[in-house]
Amino acid sequence: MTTTTIETTTDQKTQFLQETLTGLQSEPKFMLSKYFYDATGDRIFQQIMDMEEYYLTNAEMEILQYQADQLSQAIAADGSSFDLIELGAGDATKSIHLLNSLMSSNLEFSYLPIDISAHVIDDLEENLPKKLPGLNMTGLNGDYFDMLKRAAELSNRRKVVLFMGANIGNMNIADAEKFCISLKEILSPNDFLIIGFDLKKNPQKILAAYNDQAGITKSFNLNLLNRINKELDGNFNLEYFDHYASYDPASGACKSYLISLKNQIVNIGNQAVHFAENEHVYMEISQKYSLADIDQLAEKTGFKPLQRFFDQNQYFVDAIWKVD
Ligand SMILES: C[S@@+](CC[C@H](N)C(=O)[O-])C[C@H]1O[C@@H](n2cnc3c(N)ncnc32)[C@H](O)[C@@H]1O
C-alpha cells in the first residue's frame, strides 16, 4: 500500500475570506457552494445523502453497485496502467465499488482522490486502505484544477477522471462548458472522463430533494454562515436567515437561496455587510440535464460520448467520455 497526502500550498483561509466578501458585496449577493464542506458540512451532507427525498445517492449507488464490472471493463481499454483521479471524492462510498472491481481485475492503477475538504482526505487516508488493502492511493487536498495539475505532474500514465455525484450540476451550463474545456486541456487524447448527471424528471421529485421536510438542507446551507462565524470572525445570527429552493423545469436549474428575514448588518472580520429584509443570497445550483443536453456538452467541449450507465428508474446517468 502507498498512501501519501499532499496538502495544497494556497492560503485557503485568505481565499475563503476574499471570495466570501466578493460574493456578499455583489448585487445580487452570492456564496460559493465549495465552502459548504467543513467537518460539520461533510456530516450534514451525509445526512442529506441518507434522506428519503434525496434520490440522487441511491440512484448513482445502484449504478456503481450493479455495473462496476462493466464500468471497469470500459475504462480498462487496452489494459495499460492508469491513474484514476476522482474530483470531489467525498467519502468514496460509491467509487469504492469501482475500485474493488478494478482491483479484482488486476489492473495496474493508482487512485488519486481530490477534495477541497481536508477532513474528507484525512478520512479517506485513514479508512480506505483498511477497506481495500493493497490500494495504491495519493490523497490531494485542494481545489479541482490546482490538484489536477499536481496529479498530472505525479505521473505520465493515462488518466481516467471520475466526476460523480452530479457535482457538474453545481455549475450553470456555461460554467460546466468552461469546466469541461479546462479539463480537456489538462488531459491527453484517449484519456477518459466518467461523469455523473442528474436527469430531468418530475419537477416535484426534484424540488423535494432540495426542500426536505426535516430541514436538513436548510441546516446544510445555514452551516456556511456558522463556518464564516468560526473561521472568518463573523457574527451571523442563523435565526435571521431562511432557506428557499426553486426548480425551473424549462431550464433544468434547481437553485437554493438564503433569505434575510430582517434588515440587518453582519460583520465579517472588519467588514460590515448589509442585508435588506427579504434579500436573497444565491447559494447553489443543481443543474438537471436531458440526454441530448449531455451529448451536446461533450461535443462542444472536445469529448466523445462512449457509453452510458443508468439506474433502473433512469433518474441518473454516469456517462463515459473519451478525449477526442
Ligand atoms: C456533493 S459531494 C459528492 C461526493 C462524492 N463524489 C459522491 O458522489 O458521493 C461534493 C464533494 O466535492 C468536494 N468539492 C466541492 N467543490 C470542490 C472544489 N472546487 N474542489 C475540490 N473539491 C470540491 C466537496 O468537499 C465534497 O466532498
Ligand as a Chemical Component Dictionary entry (heavy atoms), coordinates in Angstrom:
data_LIG
# 
_chem_comp.id                   LIG 
_chem_comp.type                 NON-POLYMER 
_chem_comp.pdbx_formal_charge   0 
_chem_comp.three_letter_code    LIG 
# 
loop_
_chem_comp_atom.comp_id 
_chem_comp_atom.atom_id 
_chem_comp_atom.alt_atom_id 
_chem_comp_atom.type_symbol 
_chem_comp_atom.charge 
_chem_comp_atom.model_Cartn_x 
_chem_comp_atom.model_Cartn_y 
_chem_comp_atom.model_Cartn_z 
_chem_comp_atom.pdbx_ordinal 
LIG C1  C1  C 0  -21.715 16.516 -3.352 1  
LIG S1  S1  S 1  -20.265 15.876 -2.634 2  
LIG C2  C2  C 0  -20.089 14.440 -3.660 3  
LIG C3  C3  C 0  -19.152 13.413 -3.114 4  
LIG C4  C4  C 0  -18.955 12.163 -3.970 5  
LIG N1  N1  N 0  -18.367 12.465 -5.271 6  
LIG C5  C5  C 0  -20.253 11.446 -4.152 7  
LIG O1  O1  O 0  -20.689 11.323 -5.307 8  
LIG O2  O2  O -1 -20.833 10.973 -3.173 9  
LIG C6  C6  C 0  -19.122 17.020 -3.300 10 
LIG C7  C7  C 0  -17.665 16.838 -2.841 11 
LIG O3  O3  O 0  -16.865 17.681 -3.695 12 
LIG C8  C8  C 0  -15.975 18.454 -2.900 13 
LIG N2  N2  N 0  -15.778 19.722 -3.627 14 
LIG C9  C9  C 0  -16.718 20.671 -3.901 15 
LIG N3  N3  N 0  -16.169 21.689 -4.601 16 
LIG C10 C10 C 0  -14.848 21.367 -4.789 17 
LIG C11 C11 C 0  -13.770 22.009 -5.448 18 
LIG N4  N4  N 0  -13.933 23.169 -6.081 19 
LIG N5  N5  N 0  -12.559 21.393 -5.453 20 
LIG C12 C12 C 0  -12.391 20.203 -4.817 21 
LIG N6  N6  N 0  -13.384 19.539 -4.173 22 
LIG C13 C13 C 0  -14.596 20.111 -4.155 23 
LIG C14 C14 C 0  -16.674 18.605 -1.562 24 
LIG O4  O4  O 0  -15.774 18.828 -0.496 25 
LIG C15 C15 C 0  -17.426 17.284 -1.420 26 
LIG O5  O5  O 0  -16.693 16.301 -0.716 27 
# 
loop_
_chem_comp_bond.comp_id 
_chem_comp_bond.atom_id_1 
_chem_comp_bond.atom_id_2 
_chem_comp_bond.value_order 
_chem_comp_bond.pdbx_ordinal 
LIG C1  S1  SING 1  
LIG S1  C2  SING 2  
LIG S1  C6  SING 3  
LIG C2  C3  SING 4  
LIG C3  C4  SING 5  
LIG C4  N1  SING 6  
LIG C4  C5  SING 7  
LIG C5  O1  DOUB 8  
LIG C5  O2  SING 9  
LIG C6  C7  SING 10 
LIG C7  O3  SING 11 
LIG C7  C15 SING 12 
LIG O3  C8  SING 13 
LIG C8  N2  SING 14 
LIG C8  C14 SING 15 
LIG N2  C9  SING 16 
LIG N2  C13 SING 17 
LIG C9  N3  DOUB 18 
LIG N3  C10 SING 19 
LIG C10 C11 SING 20 
LIG C10 C13 DOUB 21 
LIG C11 N4  SING 22 
LIG C11 N5  DOUB 23 
LIG N5  C12 SING 24 
LIG C12 N6  DOUB 25 
LIG N6  C13 SING 26 
LIG C14 O4  SING 27 
LIG C14 C15 SING 28 
LIG C15 O5  SING 29 
# 
